[in-house]
Amino acid sequence: MLRLQLSHYRVVQAVRIHGTVSAAAQALGLTQPALSHQIAEAERRLGTKLFARVGRRLRLTSAGDLLATSADTILMEAGLAEATLIGKPGATPGEVIRIGTFAYNSYRWLPLFLKQLQHQWPNLYFEFITDTTKVPIRSVLDGDVDIAISAGNLSSSRTKVFSLFNDELLAISALGYPTAAQNYMLAADFLDDPFITYSTIYETGFEEELLWRPAGRRPLNYLRAGNTEAVIEMVKAGFGRSILSRWAVQPYLDKGQLVALSVTKQGMPVKWSAVVRKSHQHGKLLEAVCEQLQTWCQINFTHFGTQ
């Protein structure tokens, strides 16, 4: 526990610079008795003398010299922290919203929306949380993130869900990689190849629930890549196959860097949503953000079947 306050460090620094109690007091806007009291209180708290009087001047003891040297750094850091937190004169305090992007961390579209949102709320800031190992609902309920963006079944009596856009899961492989004879992939078509995944945590609404469990079998060889961008790069290099959301792989399909097939003859639709905790202390703000995100996605993702 710290024994001294910042005011004690300022007093020690001022006396070292100005040499006398009267000059130091004037520089700090204090009376001489008030400054003398601060010195006495600092010495009492530390149990050591900080100054020795030489005529009308005060000379630092070795303990005082050590404290004065530390005061320079401490006061500089405190001033920098205050300036950073205060920001522009007259500005209101900012609110930071933590958005959970999980393994699908290549949200190329999300910053466009957030930048637009900041024009409306200039003091609203955002952090992307990608290092949580929990599933989205658990991350929201535990307070690790304020808003979770994910696909699948995200319902809970303690959360509010905002549908964003419809999508589909695609089977992807490298150019020239062997593919099924038909123009879609079944569970059996994945069994003999390494399956590259961003997570081995089974999530509802993805291939574990929609493909492997109904088929009663899953690939024997899993390669965990950690995030979707790494999955795509490993697939491009020919290490195996994977299943990812269309929006995540579409830029690579447009450039002819991947081969993609539907999963099952009927395809495998998924719906992306934003989730917030109902009891969150800033619940109204988070819901307002999600409502605007919902509207933005309906306008910008019509080509994925939203509406």
C-alpha angles and dihedrals in degrees: 000000000000114000098195132063125219089256090064091053090049091052093050091048093048094049091049091052100042100031099215134069093235094052093044092048091051091050092051095041093244134127117251093247090051092051092046088051090052091052092048092048093050091050091047093051093048096038093227140092115259099181138033119202116236108182107305093338132082120229122200117244118219088266091049091049090053091049093047091052090051090046091064092058096038095050092044092052092045091050092049091049092049093048091050094049096043094049118173118009110266094013119141119235114276125238119222118211117198112214119198111219096165117186092337089075099147096088095159090169099048099073089054090059094043092051089052090049092054090062087064096039108026093180094055116105133182138214125192114222111201103150100075114116093201128098114259099259092050091049091053095046093047092050095243089127134018096212125023120200114198145123131249132044106343100160121135134154088238097052139064117222126207115195111225112177143330119250141160137233116242132197108233133194139163123276108276093016112137111265135188118279091240123062093255138053128239127198090261091058091065100050101087098047133068109264113219114210137172092220139015090207106110109237125193116241096034136086095295092063099029103040118009100045096046089048092046092227140075136187116291096214117058122182112196113211100174102229140025097259091055090047091054093048092050091048091049088053091055100250093134145294133299144181119232140160115275095238090057095053103030095096089055091048091050089054093047093243098126140033116229131189132179117262107241123351092277094048125236113262122196132182124220119217143175118231132198133177113254093219095050112134089231094040096134092053093046092049091050090052091049092049091054091046089051091054092045092052092049088057099041102036101049088120089065091058099264119158 
